[in-house]
Amino acid sequence: RSGVYVSSGDPTNPATTYSPVSLGAFGAALALIQGSRISLAAAPSDASVVYALADGPLVWRIDNVTATPVVQIPADLFTAQADYDQTIAVHPTRPERIALGGCFTVVPAGSSNFNAAIFVASVTRPGGVGNYRFGFAPATAGDSSSADAYVGVGVHADVHMLRFVPVGGAVQLWTGCDGGVFRSLRGGDHRRRW
């Protein structure tokens, strides 16, 4: 069965049992998408925080075993290839900071210049209740590349891996895609530095 499962047992023991994590209404929507997959990323600085990314695009923040939807995800993150281009990463010291990778974004909008769909932003929960929010707000409606969260300019489309990597006193964002390996020297915080 598809979904997110958790166990407190030894994963190397065949007798270990797993329990489903309820994904709520977003989970019901995911069940309708044939061939969907879910990518997971744990916060290195807080083992109780895990993020899940799935077709839709859909994102959840899982605190302990309680999943809460994350809204304001770029609608064009995947196009039609969520089963192929899908990755998520969590900043090494900031569990609220995530990177999402998918297929492509056209930059500038309306052109034929395909760049990687990579977005980096903080996940917040105003007032501590309700859904979490990904810091995605395009300056121009329908143009994901106009959002401050968009960092994929100059990177080949079809993103398969994202990793925040501490180097000295800085954090770099590395990506693996159909065009090779790229890195942002500023942890993906600046869209033009790959």
Secondary structure as UniProt FT lines:
FT   STRAND          4..6
FT   TURN            11..12
FT   TURN            14..15
FT   STRAND          19..21
FT   HELIX           24..31
FT   TURN            34..35
FT   STRAND          38..42
FT   TURN            44..45
FT   TURN            47..48
FT   STRAND          49..54
FT   TURN            55..57
FT   STRAND          58..63
FT   TURN            64..65
FT   STRAND          66..71
FT   TURN            75..76
FT   TURN            79..80
FT   TURN            82..84
FT   STRAND          87..90
FT   TURN            95..96
FT   STRAND          97..106
FT   TURN            109..110
FT   STRAND          114..124
FT   HELIX           126..128
FT   STRAND          132..134
FT   TURN            141..142
FT   HELIX           144..146
FT   TURN            148..149
FT   TURN            153..154
FT   STRAND          159..167
FT   TURN            168..169
FT   STRAND          170..177
FT   TURN            178..179
FT   STRAND          180..184
FT   TURN            185..188
FT   TURN            191..192
//
